[in-house]
Amino acid sequence: MIEEKEKTKNNMAAKKKRLKPGEIIRLSFDEAFKFMFGNNEHKRILIMLLSKILRVPYEKLAESTIDIQNPYNSNSTLGEKKTESDIVVTIKKDEKINTKVMLEMNINYDYYETVINRNTFYFSHMSAIGMIEGETYKNLPVNILVNFNNTSLNHRGLILDEYMYRNIYGDILTDKYKILQIDIEKAYQLWYNNIEERVDSDNYLRDLTLIAASLTMTSEEEFKKCISEVNMNPEIKSEIEKVLEDMCSNKDLVIKYFEKDEEMLLNGIKEEIEERVTERVTKEATKEATSKTKKEMIINMYNQNKLSLKEIADISELPSSEVENIINDYIKEKKSN
């Protein structure tokens, strides 16, 4: 009987976690992002994305060996924190890895407290991937970490920002390490407000903006319209639509998607409550401190014996009756001591 009730309860919960007609899973959801771009069976989609990020023609990049690596670092010693990336890719040319790319989806993270430190930690492990014992350091591949964020990290209105090791004068120390920040919310705004007027003639940036914008979408119609504007092989476009269809018909993935949304909503409500409590406590503390300061000021003016009660009230911006009570309390306390 209990098992039947639990089964009924789970079935009802599953019904609530269904996509509406025309609704799709947002690709900014980690699992969906990996489903679309980290899928060995549909590697052409990944190569298309990498071609836009690396600014290399698709046909040329496709000549290289593109391998999707285990996103979990296995080089950590016992008890050491392990890395867990979204998608890790190595690009081989002439049997040697010359580029490594890590793709990370960062939604609703505190960028400055979490993402930067995590990026630094991931980079330290990323360097070792593909390096063989005894190999010379001159063969160190280019390491690129690509962050897809839903927050703006610059004040220039850019959807793409690039960070490298530089000195205080802006000189580049090495091009072996790069971090790219892509603002997917800004990308959507650019697409929605006519992208052609904002990215000039830079086709790579234009296409990357469109792909980034598509990551935010929950409307199938909107998604297909946006993707149709990306310069790519029509076969890859059809493949993207097929993977999207498979993804949205995957019941387990759909349930995870809604559960993640609920978790983010609850976290958002919790953060809002915490902010309100903090604000209230701060206001009360400020009010208390102000009240204490005014009492001290009133007592000092009274002790100088130069101002009338009305003048003290005017200066302290308090009613005369309140000022009189403060002074009377002070006199009583003084006499008792």
C-alpha positions as CSV (number, residue, x, y, z in Angstrom):
1,M,0.0,0.0,0.0
2,I,2.8,2.4,1.0
3,E,4.7,1.5,-2.2
4,E,1.6,2.2,-4.3
5,K,1.1,5.6,-2.7
6,E,4.8,6.4,-3.3
7,K,4.5,5.4,-6.9
8,T,1.4,7.6,-7.4
9,K,3.2,10.5,-5.7
10,N,6.2,10.1,-8.0
11,N,4.0,9.8,-11.1
12,M,2.2,13.1,-10.1
13,A,5.6,14.8,-9.6
14,A,6.7,13.6,-13.0
15,K,3.6,15.0,-14.6
16,K,4.3,18.4,-13.2
17,K,7.9,18.2,-14.6
18,R,6.9,18.1,-18.3
19,L,7.8,20.6,-21.0
20,K,4.9,22.5,-22.5
21,P,4.2,22.3,-26.2
22,G,6.9,24.5,-28.0
23,E,9.0,24.6,-24.8
24,I,12.6,23.3,-24.7
25,I,15.3,22.7,-22.1
26,R,17.6,25.7,-21.8
27,L,21.1,24.7,-23.0
28,S,22.5,26.8,-20.1
29,F,21.5,23.8,-17.9
30,D,24.7,21.9,-17.4
31,E,23.4,18.5,-18.3
32,A,21.8,19.9,-21.5
33,F,24.9,21.8,-22.4
34,K,26.9,18.5,-22.2
35,F,24.2,16.6,-24.1
36,M,24.5,19.0,-27.0
37,F,28.2,19.8,-27.1
38,G,29.9,17.0,-25.3
39,N,28.4,14.2,-27.3
40,N,30.9,11.9,-29.1
41,E,28.1,10.8,-31.5
42,H,27.5,14.3,-32.6
43,K,31.0,15.7,-32.6
44,R,30.4,18.0,-35.6
45,I,28.3,20.2,-33.3
46,L,31.2,20.6,-30.9
47,I,33.7,21.3,-33.7
48,M,31.4,24.0,-35.1
49,L,31.3,25.7,-31.7
50,L,35.1,25.4,-31.3
51,S,35.6,26.9,-34.8
52,K,33.7,30.0,-33.7
53,I,35.6,30.3,-30.4
54,L,39.1,29.6,-31.9
55,R,38.3,31.7,-35.0
56,V,39.4,28.8,-37.3
57,P,37.3,27.7,-40.3
58,Y,35.3,24.6,-39.6
59,E,36.8,22.6,-42.5
60,K,40.4,23.3,-41.3
61,L,39.6,22.4,-37.6
62,A,37.8,19.2,-38.7
63,E,41.1,18.0,-40.2
64,S,42.5,17.8,-36.6
65,T,41.8,15.0,-34.1
66,I,39.2,16.3,-31.7
67,D,38.9,14.2,-28.5
68,I,36.4,14.7,-25.7
69,Q,38.3,14.0,-22.4
70,N,37.1,12.7,-19.1
71,P,35.9,15.8,-17.3
72,Y,36.9,14.4,-13.9
73,N,40.6,14.8,-13.1
74,S,42.1,11.4,-12.1
75,N,45.6,12.8,-11.4
76,S,44.7,14.0,-7.9
77,T,46.4,12.2,-4.9
78,L,44.3,10.6,-2.2
79,G,42.3,13.1,-0.3
80,E,43.1,15.9,-2.8
81,K,40.2,17.9,-4.3
82,K,39.4,16.8,-7.8
83,T,38.3,18.9,-10.8
84,E,34.9,18.3,-12.3
85,S,34.6,20.2,-15.6
86,D,31.6,20.4,-18.0
87,I,33.5,19.6,-21.2
88,V,37.2,19.1,-21.8
89,V,38.6,18.9,-25.3
90,T,42.0,18.2,-26.8
91,I,42.9,19.1,-30.3
92,K,45.7,17.1,-32.0
93,K,47.7,18.1,-35.0
94,D,50.4,15.7,-36.3
95,E,49.7,13.3,-33.4
96,K,50.5,16.1,-30.8
97,I,48.1,17.9,-28.7
98,N,48.5,21.6,-29.5
99,T,45.4,23.0,-27.9
100,K,43.2,22.1,-24.9
101,V,39.8,23.7,-24.4
102,M,37.7,23.6,-21.3
103,L,34.1,24.7,-21.6
104,E,32.3,25.8,-18.4
105,M,28.7,26.8,-17.9
106,N,28.5,29.2,-14.9
107,I,24.9,30.1,-14.1
108,N,24.0,32.0,-10.9
109,Y,27.4,31.6,-9.5
110,D,29.2,34.3,-7.5
111,Y,31.8,35.0,-10.1
112,Y,34.4,36.8,-8.1
113,E,34.2,34.5,-5.0
114,T,33.7,31.2,-6.8
115,V,34.4,31.1,-10.6
116,I,37.7,32.9,-10.7
117,N,39.2,30.7,-7.9
118,R,37.7,27.6,-9.6
119,N,39.2,28.7,-13.0
120,T,42.6,29.0,-11.4
121,F,42.4,25.6,-9.8
122,Y,41.2,24.0,-13.0
123,F,44.0,25.6,-15.0
124,S,46.6,24.0,-12.7
125,H,45.3,20.5,-13.5
126,M,44.5,21.3,-17.1
127,S,48.1,21.9,-17.9
128,A,49.1,18.3,-17.2
129,I,46.5,16.7,-19.6
130,G,48.3,15.2,-22.6
131,M,51.8,15.9,-21.4
132,I,54.1,12.8,-21.4
133,E,56.7,12.2,-18.8
134,G,60.1,13.5,-20.1
135,E,58.5,15.7,-22.8
136,T,60.0,19.1,-23.2
137,Y,58.0,22.1,-21.9
138,K,58.3,23.8,-25.3
139,N,55.5,21.4,-26.4
140,L,53.1,22.8,-23.8
141,P,49.8,23.2,-25.6
142,V,47.7,26.3,-25.6
143,N,45.2,26.1,-22.7
144,I,41.9,27.9,-23.2
145,L,39.1,28.0,-20.6
146,V,35.8,29.3,-21.9
147,N,33.2,30.5,-19.4
148,F,29.6,30.9,-20.4
149,N,28.2,33.3,-17.8
150,N,24.8,34.9,-17.2
151,T,26.4,37.9,-15.6
152,S,28.3,40.8,-17.1
153,L,31.9,41.0,-16.1
154,N,32.9,44.2,-17.9
155,H,31.6,47.7,-18.3
156,R,32.1,47.9,-22.0
157,G,29.0,46.1,-23.1
158,L,30.9,43.2,-24.7
159,I,29.7,39.7,-24.9
160,L,33.2,38.4,-25.2
161,D,36.2,39.3,-23.1
162,E,39.7,37.7,-23.1
163,Y,42.1,37.4,-20.2
164,M,45.8,36.4,-20.5
165,Y,48.9,36.6,-18.3
166,R,50.2,40.2,-18.6
167,N,52.5,42.4,-16.6
168,I,51.4,45.8,-15.1
169,Y,52.2,47.5,-18.4
170,G,49.9,45.2,-20.4
171,D,52.7,43.2,-22.1
172,I,51.7,39.6,-22.7
173,L,53.9,37.1,-20.8
174,T,52.6,34.0,-22.6
175,D,49.8,33.1,-24.9
176,K,49.6,29.5,-23.5
177,Y,46.9,30.4,-21.1
178,K,43.7,32.2,-22.0
179,I,40.3,32.6,-20.2
180,L,37.4,33.7,-22.4
181,Q,34.3,35.2,-20.7
182,I,31.1,35.0,-22.7
183,D,28.0,36.8,-21.4
184,I,25.0,34.8,-22.7
185,E,22.4,37.2,-21.4
186,K,24.1,40.1,-23.2
187,A,24.3,37.9,-26.3
188,Y,20.5,37.3,-26.2
189,Q,19.9,41.1,-25.9
190,L,22.1,41.7,-28.9
191,W,20.2,39.1,-31.0
192,Y,16.8,40.3,-29.8
193,N,17.7,43.9,-30.7
194,N,19.1,43.2,-34.2
195,I,22.6,41.8,-34.0
196,E,23.7,43.1,-37.4
197,E,23.9,46.6,-36.1
198,R,26.2,45.7,-33.2
199,V,28.9,43.3,-34.3
200,D,29.9,44.9,-37.6
201,S,31.6,42.6,-40.1
202,D,33.2,40.1,-37.6
203,N,31.6,36.9,-38.7
204,Y,33.1,34.8,-35.9
205,L,31.9,37.1,-33.2
206,R,28.5,37.3,-34.9
207,D,28.1,33.6,-35.0
208,L,29.4,33.1,-31.4
209,T,26.9,35.7,-30.2
210,L,24.1,33.8,-31.9
211,I,25.2,30.5,-30.4
212,A,25.6,32.1,-26.9
213,A,22.1,33.7,-27.2
214,S,20.6,30.3,-28.1
215,L,21.8,28.9,-24.8
216,T,19.3,31.1,-22.9
217,M,16.2,30.2,-24.9
218,T,13.2,28.0,-23.8
219,S,11.1,28.6,-26.9
220,E,11.7,26.1,-29.7
221,E,10.6,28.6,-32.3
222,E,13.0,31.2,-31.0
223,F,15.9,28.7,-30.7
224,K,15.4,27.5,-34.3
225,K,15.2,31.0,-35.7
226,C,18.4,32.0,-33.8
227,I,20.4,28.9,-34.9
228,S,19.2,29.4,-38.5
229,E,21.1,32.7,-38.6
230,V,24.5,31.0,-37.7
231,N,26.8,30.4,-40.6
232,M,27.3,26.7,-40.7
233,N,26.7,23.6,-42.7
234,P,22.9,22.9,-43.1
235,E,23.6,19.3,-42.1
236,I,25.0,20.5,-38.7
237,K,21.9,22.7,-38.2
238,S,19.7,19.6,-38.8
239,E,21.9,17.6,-36.4
240,I,21.4,20.3,-33.7
241,E,17.7,20.2,-34.1
242,K,17.7,16.3,-33.9
243,V,19.9,16.4,-30.7
244,L,17.5,19.0,-29.2
245,E,14.5,16.8,-29.9
246,D,16.2,13.8,-28.3
247,M,17.2,15.9,-25.3
248,C,13.7,17.2,-24.7
249,S,12.2,13.8,-25.0
250,N,14.6,12.3,-22.5
251,K,12.3,12.1,-19.4
252,D,15.2,11.7,-16.9
253,L,16.9,14.8,-18.2
254,V,13.6,16.8,-18.2
255,I,13.0,15.9,-14.6
256,K,16.6,16.9,-13.6
257,Y,16.1,20.2,-15.5
258,F,13.0,21.1,-13.5
259,E,14.5,20.0,-10.3
260,K,17.5,22.3,-11.0
261,D,15.2,25.2,-11.8
262,E,13.3,24.7,-8.5
263,E,16.6,24.5,-6.6
264,M,17.8,27.8,-8.2
265,L,14.4,29.4,-7.4
266,L,14.6,28.3,-3.8
267,N,18.2,29.5,-3.5
268,G,17.1,32.9,-5.0
269,I,14.3,33.2,-2.5
270,K,16.7,32.3,0.3
271,E,19.3,34.9,-0.8
272,E,16.6,37.5,-1.1
273,I,15.4,36.8,2.5
274,E,19.0,36.9,3.7
275,E,19.5,40.3,1.9
276,R,16.4,41.7,3.5
277,V,17.3,40.5,7.0
278,T,20.8,42.0,6.6
279,E,19.4,45.3,5.3
280,R,17.0,45.4,8.2
281,V,19.7,44.6,10.8
282,T,21.9,47.3,9.3
283,K,19.2,49.9,9.3
284,E,18.3,49.1,13.0
285,A,22.0,49.2,13.9
286,T,22.4,52.5,12.1
287,K,19.3,53.9,13.8
288,E,20.6,52.8,17.2
289,A,24.0,54.3,16.6
290,T,22.4,57.5,15.4
291,S,20.2,57.7,18.5
292,K,23.1,57.1,20.8
293,T,25.2,59.8,19.1
294,K,22.3,62.3,19.3
295,K,21.9,61.6,23.0
296,E,25.6,62.3,23.6
297,M,25.3,65.5,21.6
298,I,22.3,66.7,23.6
299,I,24.0,66.0,26.9
300,N,27.2,67.8,25.8
301,M,25.1,70.9,24.7
302,Y,23.2,70.8,28.0
303,N,26.5,70.6,30.1
304,Q,27.8,73.6,28.3
305,N,24.9,75.6,29.7
306,K,24.8,78.0,26.8
307,L,21.8,76.9,24.8
308,S,18.1,76.8,25.6
309,L,16.0,73.7,25.4
310,K,14.4,74.9,22.1
311,E,17.8,75.6,20.5
312,I,19.1,72.1,21.5
313,A,16.0,70.6,20.0
314,D,16.4,72.5,16.7
315,I,20.1,71.5,16.4
316,S,19.4,67.8,17.2
317,E,16.3,67.7,15.0
318,L,14.3,66.1,17.8
319,P,11.0,67.3,19.5
320,S,11.5,69.4,22.5
321,S,9.7,66.9,24.7
322,E,12.1,64.1,23.7
323,V,15.1,66.4,24.3
324,E,13.7,67.2,27.8
325,N,13.3,63.5,28.6
326,I,16.9,62.8,27.6
327,I,18.1,65.6,29.8
328,N,15.9,64.5,32.8
329,D,17.1,60.9,32.5
330,Y,20.7,62.2,32.4
331,I,20.2,64.3,35.5
332,K,18.5,61.4,37.4
333,E,21.4,59.0,36.5
334,K,23.9,61.6,37.5
335,K,22.3,62.1,40.9
336,S,22.1,58.3,41.6
337,N,25.8,58.0,40.9
